[in-house]
Amino acid sequence: MIGTIQIREAIPSDAENLLNHLQKIAVETGFMTMGAEGPGKTVEAKQKELESILESDVTVLLVALDEKEIIGIAEIHGNESPKLKHIGDISISIAKDYWGIRLGTTMMERLIEWANGPTSQLKRLELTVQARNERARHLYEKMGFKLEAIMPRGVKDEGDYLDVCLMSMMIGEI
Ligand SMILES: CC(C)(COP(=O)(O)OP(=O)(O)OC[C@H]1O[C@@H](n2cnc3c(N)ncnc32)[C@H](O)[C@@H]1OP(=O)(O)O)[C@@H](O)C(=O)NCCC(=O)NCCS
Protein backbone atom coordinates (compact mmCIF):
# COMPACT_ATOMS: atom_id res chain seq x y z
CA MET A 1 0.00 0.00 0.00
CA ILE A 2 2.84 2.38 0.79
CA GLY A 3 3.83 2.07 -2.90
CA THR A 4 0.92 4.30 -3.94
CA ILE A 5 1.82 7.00 -1.42
CA GLN A 6 3.95 9.92 -2.54
CA ILE A 7 6.33 11.69 -0.15
CA ARG A 8 7.65 15.13 -1.12
CA GLU A 9 8.47 18.56 0.30
CA ALA A 10 5.41 20.67 1.04
CA ILE A 11 4.66 23.51 -1.38
CA PRO A 12 2.58 26.67 -0.72
CA SER A 13 -0.51 25.27 -2.49
CA ASP A 14 -0.60 22.45 0.12
CA ALA A 15 -1.62 24.98 2.81
CA GLU A 16 -5.34 24.20 3.05
CA ASN A 17 -4.89 20.43 2.74
CA LEU A 18 -2.19 20.59 5.42
CA LEU A 19 -4.36 22.55 7.86
CA ASN A 20 -7.15 20.00 7.35
CA HIS A 21 -4.74 17.17 8.17
CA LEU A 22 -3.55 18.92 11.35
CA GLN A 23 -7.13 19.54 12.49
CA LYS A 24 -8.00 15.87 11.90
CA ILE A 25 -4.92 14.52 13.73
CA ALA A 26 -5.45 16.90 16.66
CA VAL A 27 -8.69 15.13 17.56
CA GLU A 28 -7.84 11.64 16.32
CA THR A 29 -5.28 10.88 19.06
CA GLY A 30 -4.37 12.51 22.37
CA PHE A 31 -0.70 12.32 21.40
CA MET A 32 -0.31 15.71 19.74
CA THR A 33 0.32 18.89 21.74
CA MET A 34 -2.41 20.55 19.70
CA GLY A 35 -5.93 19.66 20.80
CA ALA A 36 -9.40 20.20 19.34
CA GLU A 37 -8.63 23.93 19.09
CA GLY A 38 -6.64 22.96 15.95
CA PRO A 39 -3.79 24.83 14.27
CA GLY A 40 -5.54 28.22 14.46
CA LYS A 41 -3.91 29.53 11.28
CA THR A 42 -5.40 30.94 8.12
CA VAL A 43 -4.69 29.34 4.76
CA GLU A 44 -2.89 32.55 3.71
CA ALA A 45 -0.62 32.52 6.78
CA LYS A 46 0.18 28.84 6.20
CA GLN A 47 0.97 29.53 2.53
CA LYS A 48 3.48 32.21 3.55
CA GLU A 49 5.03 29.87 6.12
CA LEU A 50 5.41 27.14 3.47
CA GLU A 51 7.05 29.63 1.08
CA SER A 52 9.68 30.52 3.68
CA ILE A 53 10.25 26.87 4.65
CA LEU A 54 11.12 26.07 1.01
CA GLU A 55 13.87 28.73 1.18
CA SER A 56 15.15 27.64 4.59
CA ASP A 57 18.36 25.70 5.27
CA VAL A 58 17.26 24.81 8.82
CA THR A 59 13.64 23.74 8.34
CA VAL A 60 12.14 21.05 6.08
CA LEU A 61 8.53 19.93 5.89
CA LEU A 62 7.60 16.66 4.17
CA VAL A 63 4.09 15.59 3.28
CA ALA A 64 2.79 12.12 2.39
CA LEU A 65 -0.08 12.05 -0.09
CA ASP A 66 -2.62 9.38 -0.96
CA GLU A 67 -3.96 10.68 -4.25
CA LYS A 68 -4.53 14.35 -3.38
CA GLU A 69 -5.09 13.99 0.35
CA ILE A 70 -2.29 14.73 2.81
CA ILE A 71 -2.15 11.75 5.15
CA GLY A 72 1.16 12.45 6.87
CA ILE A 73 3.45 15.32 7.82
CA ALA A 74 7.03 15.16 9.08
CA GLU A 75 9.06 18.24 9.90
CA ILE A 76 12.45 19.36 11.13
CA HIS A 77 11.85 22.82 12.50
CA GLY A 78 15.05 24.83 12.80
CA ASN A 79 15.95 28.04 14.55
CA GLU A 80 17.36 31.11 12.76
CA SER A 81 19.18 32.35 15.87
CA PRO A 82 22.95 31.77 15.34
CA LYS A 83 23.40 30.19 18.76
CA LEU A 84 20.60 27.65 18.11
CA LYS A 85 20.90 27.17 14.37
CA HIS A 86 22.44 23.72 14.84
CA ILE A 87 19.28 22.34 16.57
CA GLY A 88 16.31 20.90 14.71
CA ASP A 89 13.03 20.07 16.38
CA ILE A 90 11.26 17.00 14.91
CA SER A 91 7.53 16.44 14.65
CA ILE A 92 5.53 13.80 12.78
CA SER A 93 1.86 12.98 12.41
CA ILE A 94 0.23 10.29 10.30
CA ALA A 95 -3.50 9.73 9.89
CA LYS A 96 -4.64 6.70 11.91
CA ASP A 97 -5.86 4.75 8.87
CA TYR A 98 -2.26 4.70 7.62
CA TRP A 99 -0.46 3.63 10.83
CA GLY A 100 1.65 0.48 10.79
CA ILE A 101 2.66 0.42 7.10
CA ARG A 102 6.18 1.84 7.69
CA LEU A 103 5.18 5.34 6.60
CA GLY A 104 6.51 6.80 9.88
CA THR A 105 9.79 4.93 9.40
CA THR A 106 10.12 6.10 5.79
CA MET A 107 9.38 9.75 6.64
CA MET A 108 11.80 9.75 9.59
CA GLU A 109 14.50 8.24 7.36
CA ARG A 110 13.95 11.03 4.83
CA LEU A 111 14.22 13.72 7.56
CA ILE A 112 17.43 12.24 8.96
CA GLU A 113 18.85 12.00 5.43
CA TRP A 114 18.10 15.72 4.94
CA ALA A 115 19.69 16.57 8.32
CA ASN A 116 22.86 14.75 7.20
CA GLY A 117 22.78 16.31 3.72
CA PRO A 118 25.06 18.96 2.22
CA THR A 119 22.77 21.98 2.79
CA SER A 120 22.07 21.23 6.45
CA GLN A 121 23.90 22.88 9.35
CA LEU A 122 22.19 20.71 11.92
CA LYS A 123 24.23 19.03 14.65
CA ARG A 124 21.42 17.97 16.97
CA LEU A 125 17.88 16.71 16.37
CA GLU A 126 15.50 16.74 19.29
CA LEU A 127 11.86 15.91 19.98
CA THR A 128 9.40 15.46 22.77
CA VAL A 129 6.96 12.56 22.99
CA GLN A 130 4.42 11.54 25.59
CA ALA A 131 5.79 8.65 27.68
CA ARG A 132 2.57 6.68 27.03
CA ASN A 133 3.01 6.95 23.23
CA GLU A 134 4.76 3.59 22.90
CA ARG A 135 4.46 3.34 19.13
CA ALA A 136 6.18 6.71 18.59
CA ARG A 137 8.86 5.99 21.21
CA HIS A 138 9.61 2.66 19.54
CA LEU A 139 9.92 4.40 16.18
CA TYR A 140 12.29 7.08 17.53
CA GLU A 141 14.46 4.53 19.36
CA LYS A 142 14.61 2.45 16.19
CA MET A 143 15.85 5.52 14.29
CA GLY A 144 18.61 6.07 16.88
CA PHE A 145 17.12 8.70 19.19
CA LYS A 146 18.23 8.50 22.84
CA LEU A 147 16.16 9.38 25.88
CA GLU A 148 17.61 12.46 27.64
CA ALA A 149 15.00 13.23 30.26
CA ILE A 150 11.50 12.51 31.42
CA MET A 151 9.57 15.67 32.17
CA PRO A 152 6.90 15.09 34.82
CA ARG A 153 3.66 16.96 34.09
CA GLY A 154 5.06 17.78 30.64
CA VAL A 155 1.55 17.97 29.17
CA LYS A 156 -2.04 17.98 30.40
CA ASP A 157 -4.56 15.88 28.48
CA GLU A 158 -8.23 15.60 29.48
CA GLY A 159 -7.38 16.64 33.03
CA ASP A 160 -4.41 14.26 33.45
CA TYR A 161 -0.84 15.52 33.86
CA LEU A 162 1.37 13.23 31.78
CA ASP A 163 5.10 12.47 31.60
CA VAL A 164 6.83 13.69 28.45
CA CYS A 165 10.15 12.30 27.15
CA LEU A 166 12.86 14.50 25.68
CA MET A 167 14.83 12.54 23.06
CA SER A 168 17.74 13.53 20.85
CA MET A 169 20.09 12.40 18.11
CA MET A 170 23.45 13.97 17.27
CA ILE A 171 24.24 14.65 13.61
CA GLY A 172 27.80 14.43 12.24
CA GLU A 173 31.03 15.48 13.94
CA ILE A 174 31.80 18.85 15.53
C1 LIG B 1 3.91 7.58 15.79
C2 LIG B 1 3.62 7.44 14.31
C3 LIG B 1 4.34 8.57 13.54
C4 LIG B 1 4.17 6.10 13.81
O1 LIG B 1 3.96 5.98 12.44
P1 LIG B 1 3.73 4.58 11.71
O2 LIG B 1 3.67 4.84 10.25
O3 LIG B 1 2.60 3.85 12.35
O4 LIG B 1 5.11 3.87 12.05
P2 LIG B 1 5.76 2.58 11.35
O5 LIG B 1 4.71 1.71 10.77
O6 LIG B 1 6.86 3.02 10.43
O7 LIG B 1 6.49 1.91 12.60
C5 LIG B 1 5.80 1.69 13.79
C6 LIG B 1 6.70 0.86 14.68
O8 LIG B 1 6.10 0.84 15.99
C7 LIG B 1 5.87 -0.52 16.37
N1 LIG B 1 4.71 -0.49 17.23
C8 LIG B 1 3.41 -0.44 16.89
N2 LIG B 1 2.65 -0.37 18.01
C9 LIG B 1 3.50 -0.39 19.07
C10 LIG B 1 3.33 -0.35 20.49
N3 LIG B 1 2.12 -0.26 21.02
N4 LIG B 1 4.44 -0.38 21.26
C11 LIG B 1 5.68 -0.44 20.73
N5 LIG B 1 5.89 -0.48 19.38
C12 LIG B 1 4.82 -0.45 18.58
C13 LIG B 1 5.71 -1.28 15.07
O9 LIG B 1 5.94 -2.66 15.23
C14 LIG B 1 6.79 -0.60 14.23
O10 LIG B 1 8.07 -1.03 14.63
P3 LIG B 1 9.00 -2.01 13.73
O11 LIG B 1 9.28 -1.26 12.45
O12 LIG B 1 10.22 -2.23 14.56
O13 LIG B 1 8.18 -3.25 13.51
C15 LIG B 1 2.10 7.47 14.01
O14 LIG B 1 1.50 6.44 14.73
C16 LIG B 1 1.41 8.79 14.36
O15 LIG B 1 1.45 9.75 13.60
N6 LIG B 1 0.76 8.85 15.52
C17 LIG B 1 -0.06 10.01 15.95
C18 LIG B 1 0.74 11.24 16.15
C19 LIG B 1 1.93 10.98 17.01
O16 LIG B 1 1.88 10.25 17.99
N7 LIG B 1 3.03 11.64 16.63
C20 LIG B 1 4.22 11.62 17.43
C21 LIG B 1 4.09 12.68 18.48
S1 LIG B 1 5.65 12.91 19.27
The ligand as a MOL file (V3000), in Angstrom:
LIG
                    3D

  0  0  0     0  0            999 V3000
M  V30 BEGIN CTAB
M  V30 COUNTS 48 50 0 0 0
M  V30 BEGIN ATOM
M  V30 1 C 3.9060 7.5780 15.7910 0
M  V30 2 C 3.6230 7.4440 14.3060 0
M  V30 3 C 4.3390 8.5680 13.5410 0
M  V30 4 C 4.1720 6.0990 13.8130 0
M  V30 5 O 3.9580 5.9820 12.4350 0
M  V30 6 P 3.7330 4.5790 11.7090 0
M  V30 7 O 3.6650 4.8370 10.2500 0
M  V30 8 O 2.5980 3.8510 12.3460 0
M  V30 9 O 5.1130 3.8650 12.0530 0
M  V30 10 P 5.7640 2.5830 11.3530 0
M  V30 11 O 4.7130 1.7070 10.7740 0
M  V30 12 O 6.8570 3.0170 10.4270 0
M  V30 13 O 6.4880 1.9130 12.6050 0
M  V30 14 C 5.8030 1.6870 13.7880 0
M  V30 15 C 6.7040 0.8610 14.6800 0
M  V30 16 O 6.0960 0.8370 15.9860 0
M  V30 17 C 5.8690 -0.5200 16.3750 0
M  V30 18 N 4.7120 -0.4940 17.2340 0
M  V30 19 C 3.4130 -0.4370 16.8940 0
M  V30 20 N 2.6450 -0.3700 18.0130 0
M  V30 21 C 3.4980 -0.3900 19.0660 0
M  V30 22 C 3.3260 -0.3490 20.4850 0
M  V30 23 N 2.1190 -0.2610 21.0200 0
M  V30 24 N 4.4410 -0.3820 21.2600 0
M  V30 25 C 5.6830 -0.4370 20.7350 0
M  V30 26 N 5.8920 -0.4770 19.3840 0
M  V30 27 C 4.8190 -0.4510 18.5810 0
M  V30 28 C 5.7110 -1.2810 15.0700 0
M  V30 29 O 5.9430 -2.6570 15.2320 0
M  V30 30 C 6.7950 -0.6000 14.2320 0
M  V30 31 O 8.0720 -1.0280 14.6290 0
M  V30 32 P 9.0020 -2.0060 13.7270 0
M  V30 33 O 9.2790 -1.2580 12.4530 0
M  V30 34 O 10.2250 -2.2270 14.5640 0
M  V30 35 O 8.1830 -3.2500 13.5080 0
M  V30 36 C 2.0970 7.4700 14.0080 0
M  V30 37 O 1.4960 6.4390 14.7280 0
M  V30 38 C 1.4090 8.7900 14.3630 0
M  V30 39 O 1.4470 9.7450 13.6010 0
M  V30 40 N 0.7640 8.8510 15.5250 0
M  V30 41 C -0.0570 10.0080 15.9460 0
M  V30 42 C 0.7440 11.2390 16.1470 0
M  V30 43 C 1.9300 10.9770 17.0120 0
M  V30 44 O 1.8780 10.2540 17.9950 0
M  V30 45 N 3.0300 11.6430 16.6300 0
M  V30 46 C 4.2230 11.6210 17.4280 0
M  V30 47 C 4.0890 12.6750 18.4820 0
M  V30 48 S 5.6490 12.9130 19.2680 0
M  V30 END ATOM
M  V30 BEGIN BOND
M  V30 1 1 1 2
M  V30 2 1 2 3
M  V30 3 1 2 4
M  V30 4 1 2 36
M  V30 5 1 4 5
M  V30 6 1 5 6
M  V30 7 2 6 7
M  V30 8 1 6 8
M  V30 9 1 6 9
M  V30 10 1 9 10
M  V30 11 2 10 11
M  V30 12 1 10 12
M  V30 13 1 10 13
M  V30 14 1 13 14
M  V30 15 1 14 15
M  V30 16 1 15 16
M  V30 17 1 15 30
M  V30 18 1 16 17
M  V30 19 1 17 18
M  V30 20 1 17 28
M  V30 21 1 18 19
M  V30 22 1 18 27
M  V30 23 2 19 20
M  V30 24 1 20 21
M  V30 25 1 21 22
M  V30 26 2 21 27
M  V30 27 1 22 23
M  V30 28 2 22 24
M  V30 29 1 24 25
M  V30 30 2 25 26
M  V30 31 1 26 27
M  V30 32 1 28 29
M  V30 33 1 28 30
M  V30 34 1 30 31
M  V30 35 1 31 32
M  V30 36 2 32 33
M  V30 37 1 32 34
M  V30 38 1 32 35
M  V30 39 1 36 37
M  V30 40 1 36 38
M  V30 41 2 38 39
M  V30 42 1 38 40
M  V30 43 1 40 41
M  V30 44 1 41 42
M  V30 45 1 42 43
M  V30 46 2 43 44
M  V30 47 1 43 45
M  V30 48 1 45 46
M  V30 49 1 46 47
M  V30 50 1 47 48
M  V30 END BOND
M  V30 END CTAB
M  END
